[in-house]
Amino acid sequence: MYRFLLSRQWVILTLIALLLIPTMIELGFWQMHRYEERTARNDLVAEALDADPVPVERLTAPGKRITTAERYRSVTATGRFDAADEVVVRRRTNADDEVGYHVLTPFVLDDGKVLLVNRGWIPADGPSQTEFPKVPAPPSGEVTVTGRMMPDETTEASGIKDLKGLPDRQVMLINSAQEAERLDASVLGGYVVLTAPEPEGGTPEPIGRPGDEDAALNFAYAIQWWLFSAAVPVGWWFLARREARDRAAATDTADDAAEAEPAAV
């Protein structure tokens, strides 16, 4: 009854089904692994954001690389903004996906070291992309700032090309090593996204808190792949049963027709 399973068509179909089952199971485990990774990152970010602020030099130093555990940690620093050496970071978007600049201002600490502070976003509404845009002045005099610790940006991590030959005081990446060379100063590793004090008039536009990665979507994809893997053998069985029924019905019809055919005279 099921001899048709040895046909070329059914052998190929069976081999495809046998290949799909472990592939879909593996894809389900991969999505579950992504779910666990994203959940762990979300927990790490939430823990960092909720932690009490600490002095910035407790987490970083000149040349230091900011670790994953230190990213988004709230830090404080006391010093003064150096607006004369301020730069803008090109091709940055705000919450509405409008393209503009991030304002990167050196912040000179009491001991002379420099902390890079990203003061926020401004629109690229100047007469040209080659002129330094109009940037609201930072607070003057000694001030205490609070912000989220961030690692240095690299092309490998961000996907942003570090273009050369840019207009004066414009950069593509926020990188403490590059800024230390430009400023000829001792610059702390990483940089800080400013959260306080808030800018007067709301500009530069503050950079919002990082959002959670959608880990639940990966969990749903994992379940989906595993359901697909279970559906393959079920679907194969139903197709085989239907093929067997169709062949049996065709045989019965042929036998009935043969019986009904009148004998030759």
Number of C-alpha atoms within 10 A of each C-alpha: 9 11 7 14 16 11 10 10 10 14 13 13 14 16 10 12 17 14 11 16 18 13 14 20 19 16 18 24 17 16 21 21 15 18 22 16 14 18 17 13 17 18 13 16 21 16 14 20 18 11 13 10 16 14 13 22 15 9 20 21 18 18 14 16 17 19 13 14 12 18 19 25 24 25 23 20 21 17 19 20 25 16 17 8 14 18 23 26 18 18 16 19 17 18 11 6 8 14 17 21 25 28 23 25 23 23 26 21 17 12 8 12 17 28 27 25 24 27 26 24 25 24 20 20 11 12 9 9 14 12 12 16 21 11 17 16 14 16 15 10 9 13 14 12 20 22 23 23 27 22 21 20 18 15 11 8 8 10 9 13 11 14 9 8 8 13 11 11 16 21 23 21 21 24 18 25 19 14 21 18 11 11 13 9 15 19 28 23 26 27 27 29 23 24 21 13 14 16 18 12 8 10 16 22 19 21 17 12 11 11 9 13 13 12 19 15 13 19 18 14 18 24 17 17 21 19 14 17 22 14 13 17 16 12 12 15 12 12 12 16 13 12 16 17 14 12 15 13 12 12 12 12 12 12 11 11 11 11 10 9 8 8 7 4 3
